[in-house]
């Protein structure tokens, strides 16, 4: 059993995990019954739910104390990054990176998912939601850190750390895409054109466009967070959010550069294929030009009319073969001199 499975083993449906940070700074796991008995004076509560589980939806809409409209927004399918103020609380939607893994922890495929995380954060509580089939490695890493006595202990610090983890994992993905584009540039430079290269270039362009599509609104969401006036967003959290936002802007600039490089790659690939097609056409044209004079001579001698030279000579055919064979290198030299070959 993996570490992640051990952490979540035995919890009720819909509840991915629940953590209580007591006034003394200690951290312990909670179950549904303990979550429902939670009071502000017990400490800071972080509840992580599976958004598409009926039990999680029922608790969020009926027993969490959150406005029903906010609960509906948190469980909605819309996952575009955004930030909404609700009194002194915030509803935040971000997107992070997650790689599908098998039971041994190895990558199951090279495809990387952009996983949404919906959050409701107030001074004494954070409620986060994820889709059942999409885990977010950033949250798992953060929870492990907190269980070991490290990590944030307040709402502002937790929000800043979640944003930081999400952007860090985005940086890993952009680095992987950039390495892939550099490899494609090397293959183009070596003249390795082929169907697989075309598909790899198209895949790289799709990845860049897809990632860029979500990072632009995420940049706007983080910018709004760093300027929000929620009482629990302390200066240190805002400073960390500013650093995270600056880092995200650098990732977006890198993606813009990679999109241009991928476009140039596609143009270089098209030019390479066109050049190879032109070379093949030139070879065929040159070959046709080399055999044209012998073909003309053979055609003239093969006409079924009287007066064909050598018709009565026994060695005429051998002489004709010698003439044809001699014309081929002469034609080749002429084409070479004309720089057609």
C-alpha positions as CSV (number, residue, x, y, z in Angstrom):
1,X,0.0,0.0,0.0
2,X,1.3,3.4,-1.0
3,X,1.8,6.3,1.4
4,X,-1.2,8.1,-0.1
5,X,-3.4,5.0,0.3
6,X,-2.3,4.6,4.0
7,X,-3.1,8.2,4.7
8,X,-6.6,7.9,3.3
9,X,-7.5,4.3,4.3
10,X,-10.7,3.9,6.3
11,X,-12.1,7.3,5.7
12,X,-15.8,7.7,4.9
13,X,-17.0,8.2,1.3
14,X,-16.7,11.8,0.1
15,X,-14.1,12.8,2.7
16,X,-10.6,12.6,1.3
17,X,-9.1,13.9,4.5
18,X,-9.8,16.3,7.4
19,X,-7.1,17.9,9.5
20,X,-7.5,19.9,12.7
21,X,-4.7,22.2,13.7
22,X,-5.2,22.8,17.5
23,X,-4.3,25.9,19.4
24,X,-1.1,24.3,20.5
25,X,-0.1,23.7,16.8
26,X,-0.7,20.0,16.9
27,X,-2.2,18.3,13.8
28,X,-4.6,15.3,13.9
29,X,-7.0,13.6,11.4
30,X,-10.8,13.9,11.8
31,X,-13.7,11.8,10.6
32,X,-17.1,13.0,9.4
33,X,-18.6,12.9,12.9
34,X,-15.7,15.0,14.3
35,X,-15.9,17.4,11.4
36,X,-19.6,18.0,12.1
37,X,-18.8,18.7,15.8
38,X,-16.1,21.2,15.0
39,X,-16.3,24.6,16.5
40,X,-14.1,27.7,15.9
41,X,-12.5,27.4,19.3
42,X,-11.2,23.9,18.5
43,X,-8.6,25.3,16.0
44,X,-8.1,25.6,12.3
45,X,-9.9,23.0,10.2
46,X,-8.9,21.9,6.7
47,X,-11.4,19.6,5.0
48,X,-10.6,18.0,1.6
49,X,-13.6,16.5,-0.2
50,X,-14.4,14.6,-3.3
51,X,-16.5,17.0,-5.3
52,X,-18.7,14.5,-7.1
53,X,-19.5,12.3,-4.1
54,X,-23.1,12.7,-2.8
55,X,-22.0,12.6,0.8
56,X,-19.6,15.5,0.3
57,X,-22.2,17.5,-1.6
58,X,-24.9,16.8,1.1
59,X,-22.6,18.0,3.9
60,X,-21.4,21.0,2.0
61,X,-24.9,22.2,1.0
62,X,-26.8,21.3,4.2
63,X,-24.5,21.1,7.2
64,X,-21.3,23.1,6.5
65,X,-22.8,26.5,7.3
66,X,-21.9,27.8,3.9
67,X,-24.4,29.9,1.9
68,X,-26.2,27.5,-0.5
69,X,-25.3,29.6,-3.5
70,X,-21.6,29.4,-2.6
71,X,-21.9,25.6,-2.1
72,X,-23.5,25.3,-5.5
73,X,-20.6,27.3,-7.0
74,X,-18.0,25.1,-5.2
75,X,-19.6,21.9,-6.6
76,X,-20.2,23.3,-10.1
77,X,-18.4,21.8,-13.2
78,X,-16.9,25.2,-14.1
79,X,-13.2,25.0,-13.2
80,X,-11.8,28.2,-14.8
81,X,-9.4,29.8,-12.2
82,X,-11.0,32.7,-10.4
83,X,-11.4,34.4,-7.0
84,X,-14.7,35.6,-5.5
85,X,-15.1,37.6,-2.2
86,X,-17.9,36.6,0.1
87,X,-17.7,38.8,3.1
88,X,-14.4,38.0,4.9
89,X,-14.1,34.7,3.1
90,X,-12.8,33.7,-0.3
91,X,-14.0,31.2,-2.9
92,X,-10.9,30.3,-5.0
93,X,-10.6,28.0,-8.0
94,X,-7.1,27.1,-9.2
95,X,-5.7,24.5,-11.5
96,X,-2.7,22.3,-10.8
97,X,-0.7,19.6,-12.5
98,X,-1.0,15.9,-11.8
99,X,0.6,12.9,-13.5
100,X,-1.3,9.6,-13.7
101,X,0.7,6.9,-11.8
102,X,0.4,3.2,-11.4
103,X,0.5,1.2,-8.2
104,X,4.3,1.3,-8.1
105,X,4.5,5.0,-8.4
106,X,5.8,5.0,-12.0
107,X,4.3,7.3,-14.7
108,X,1.6,5.4,-16.5
109,X,1.8,7.7,-19.5
110,X,3.5,10.9,-20.6
111,X,0.2,12.8,-20.6
112,X,-0.2,15.3,-17.8
113,X,-3.5,16.4,-16.4
114,X,-4.6,19.9,-15.4
115,X,-6.6,19.2,-12.2
116,X,-9.0,21.8,-10.8
117,X,-9.2,22.5,-7.0
118,X,-12.1,24.4,-5.6
119,X,-11.6,26.1,-2.2
120,X,-13.6,27.9,0.4
121,X,-11.3,29.7,2.8
122,X,-12.2,31.8,5.9
123,X,-10.2,32.7,9.0
124,X,-10.8,29.4,10.9
125,X,-11.5,26.9,8.1
126,X,-10.5,25.8,4.6
127,X,-12.7,23.5,2.5
128,X,-11.1,22.2,-0.7
129,X,-12.7,19.9,-3.3
130,X,-11.3,17.8,-6.0
131,X,-12.8,15.4,-8.6
132,X,-12.9,11.7,-7.5
133,X,-10.7,10.5,-10.4
134,X,-8.2,13.4,-10.2
135,X,-5.8,13.7,-7.3
136,X,-3.5,16.7,-6.9
137,X,0.0,15.9,-6.0
138,X,0.6,19.5,-4.6
139,X,-2.1,19.0,-1.9
140,X,-0.7,15.5,-1.0
141,X,2.8,16.9,-0.6
142,X,1.5,19.8,1.5
143,X,-0.5,17.5,3.8
144,X,2.4,15.2,4.3
145,X,4.5,18.2,5.4
146,X,1.9,19.3,7.8
147,X,1.5,15.9,9.3
148,X,5.3,15.9,10.0
149,X,5.0,19.1,12.0
150,X,6.0,21.5,9.2
151,X,4.0,23.7,6.9
152,X,1.3,26.4,7.4
153,X,-0.9,26.8,10.5
154,X,-3.2,29.7,9.5
155,X,-5.7,30.3,6.7
156,X,-3.5,32.9,4.9
157,X,-0.4,30.7,5.1
158,X,-2.3,27.7,3.9
159,X,-3.7,29.5,0.9
160,X,-0.3,30.9,0.0
161,X,1.4,27.4,0.3
162,X,-1.3,25.8,-1.8
163,X,-0.8,28.4,-4.5
164,X,3.0,28.0,-4.2
165,X,2.8,24.2,-4.6
166,X,0.4,24.5,-7.6
167,X,2.8,26.9,-9.4
168,X,5.8,24.8,-8.5
169,X,4.3,21.8,-10.2
170,X,3.4,23.9,-13.2
171,X,7.0,24.9,-13.4
172,X,8.0,21.2,-13.6
173,X,5.6,20.7,-16.5
174,X,6.8,23.8,-18.4
175,X,10.4,22.5,-18.0
176,X,9.3,19.1,-19.4
177,X,7.6,20.7,-22.4
178,X,10.7,22.9,-23.1
179,X,13.0,19.9,-23.0
180,X,10.7,18.2,-25.5
181,X,10.7,21.2,-27.8
182,X,14.5,21.3,-27.6
183,X,14.7,17.6,-28.5
184,X,12.4,18.3,-31.5
185,X,14.7,21.2,-32.6
186,X,17.7,18.8,-32.5
187,X,15.8,16.2,-34.6
188,X,14.9,18.9,-37.1
189,X,18.5,20.1,-37.2
190,X,19.6,16.5,-38.0
191,X,17.1,16.3,-40.8
192,X,15.0,13.5,-39.2
193,X,11.7,14.2,-40.8
194,X,8.9,11.7,-40.5
195,X,5.3,11.1,-39.5
196,X,6.3,10.6,-35.8
197,X,8.1,14.0,-35.9
198,X,5.0,15.7,-37.3
199,X,2.9,14.2,-34.5
200,X,5.3,15.1,-31.8
201,X,5.4,18.8,-32.9
202,X,1.6,18.9,-33.0
203,X,1.4,17.3,-29.5
204,X,3.9,19.9,-28.1
205,X,1.9,22.7,-29.6
206,X,-1.3,21.4,-28.1
207,X,0.3,21.1,-24.7
208,X,1.5,24.7,-24.8
209,X,-1.8,26.1,-25.9
210,X,-3.8,24.1,-23.4
211,X,-1.5,25.1,-20.5
212,X,-1.4,28.7,-21.6
213,X,-5.2,28.8,-21.7
214,X,-5.5,28.1,-18.0
215,X,-2.5,30.0,-16.7
216,X,-3.6,33.4,-18.0
217,X,-6.8,33.4,-15.7
218,X,-4.8,31.8,-12.9
219,X,-2.4,34.7,-13.1
220,X,-5.3,37.1,-12.8
221,X,-6.7,35.1,-9.8
222,X,-3.4,35.2,-7.9
223,X,-3.0,38.9,-8.6
224,X,-6.4,39.5,-7.1
225,X,-5.5,37.4,-4.1
226,X,-2.4,39.4,-3.3
227,X,-4.5,42.6,-3.2
228,X,-7.5,41.2,-1.3
229,X,-8.4,42.8,2.0
230,X,-9.6,39.7,3.9
231,X,-8.6,40.2,7.5
232,X,-6.9,36.8,7.7
233,X,-4.6,37.5,4.8
234,X,-1.6,38.7,6.7
235,X,1.3,40.7,5.1
236,X,3.6,37.6,5.0
237,X,0.9,35.6,3.1
238,X,0.4,38.4,0.6
239,X,4.2,38.7,0.1
240,X,4.4,35.0,-0.7
241,X,1.4,35.3,-3.0
242,X,3.2,38.1,-4.8
243,X,6.3,35.9,-5.3
244,X,4.1,33.1,-6.5
245,X,2.3,35.4,-9.0
246,X,5.7,36.7,-10.3
247,X,6.8,33.1,-10.8
248,X,3.6,32.2,-12.7
249,X,4.1,35.2,-15.0
250,X,7.6,33.9,-15.8
251,X,6.1,30.5,-16.7
252,X,3.5,32.2,-18.9
253,X,6.3,34.1,-20.7
254,X,8.2,30.9,-21.1
255,X,5.1,29.3,-22.6
256,X,4.7,32.2,-25.1
257,X,8.3,31.7,-26.2
258,X,7.7,27.9,-26.5
259,X,4.6,28.5,-28.6
260,X,6.7,30.6,-31.0
261,X,9.4,27.9,-31.1
262,X,6.8,25.3,-31.8
263,X,5.4,27.4,-34.6
264,X,8.9,27.8,-36.1
265,X,9.4,24.0,-35.7
266,X,6.3,23.3,-37.7
267,X,7.5,25.7,-40.4
268,X,11.0,24.1,-40.4
269,X,9.4,20.7,-40.6
270,X,7.2,21.8,-43.6
271,X,10.2,23.3,-45.3
272,X,12.3,20.2,-44.7
273,X,9.6,18.0,-46.2
274,X,9.1,20.3,-49.1
275,X,12.9,20.4,-49.7
276,X,13.1,16.6,-49.7
277,X,10.2,16.4,-52.1
278,X,11.9,18.9,-54.4
279,X,15.2,16.9,-54.2
280,X,13.3,13.7,-55.2
281,X,11.6,15.5,-58.0
282,X,14.9,16.9,-59.2
283,X,16.4,13.4,-59.2
284,X,13.5,12.0,-61.2
285,X,13.7,14.9,-63.7
286,X,17.5,14.5,-64.1
287,X,17.0,10.7,-64.6
288,X,14.3,11.5,-67.3
289,X,16.7,14.0,-68.9
290,X,19.5,11.4,-69.0
291,X,17.3,8.7,-70.7
292,X,15.6,11.2,-73.1
293,X,18.2,11.3,-75.9
294,X,18.6,7.4,-76.0
295,X,14.8,7.1,-75.9
296,X,14.5,9.5,-78.8
297,X,17.1,7.6,-80.8
298,X,15.5,4.3,-80.1
299,X,12.1,5.6,-81.0
300,X,13.3,6.9,-84.3
301,X,15.1,3.7,-85.2
302,X,12.0,1.7,-84.2
303,X,9.7,3.3,-86.7
304,X,8.2,0.8,-89.1
305,X,9.2,2.6,-92.4
306,X,11.8,2.0,-95.0
307,X,15.3,3.5,-95.0
308,X,16.3,2.8,-91.4
309,X,20.1,2.9,-91.2
310,X,21.8,-0.4,-90.5
311,X,18.7,-2.5,-91.1
312,X,20.8,-5.0,-93.2
313,X,23.9,-4.9,-91.0
314,X,24.4,-7.8,-88.5
315,X,26.3,-5.6,-86.0
316,X,23.9,-2.6,-86.2
317,X,22.1,-3.5,-82.9
318,X,25.4,-3.8,-81.0
319,X,26.5,-0.5,-82.4
320,X,23.2,1.1,-81.4
321,X,23.6,-0.3,-77.8
322,X,27.1,1.2,-77.7
323,X,25.8,4.6,-78.9
324,X,23.0,4.6,-76.3
325,X,25.5,3.6,-73.5
326,X,27.8,6.3,-74.6
327,X,25.1,9.0,-74.6
328,X,24.2,8.3,-71.0
329,X,27.5,9.6,-69.4
330,X,27.7,12.4,-71.9
331,X,24.2,13.5,-70.9
332,X,25.2,13.2,-67.2
333,X,28.2,15.4,-67.7
334,X,26.2,18.0,-69.5
335,X,23.6,18.1,-66.7
336,X,26.4,18.3,-64.1
337,X,27.9,21.2,-66.0
338,X,24.4,22.9,-66.0
339,X,24.2,22.2,-62.2
340,X,21.0,20.3,-62.6
341,X,22.6,17.5,-60.6
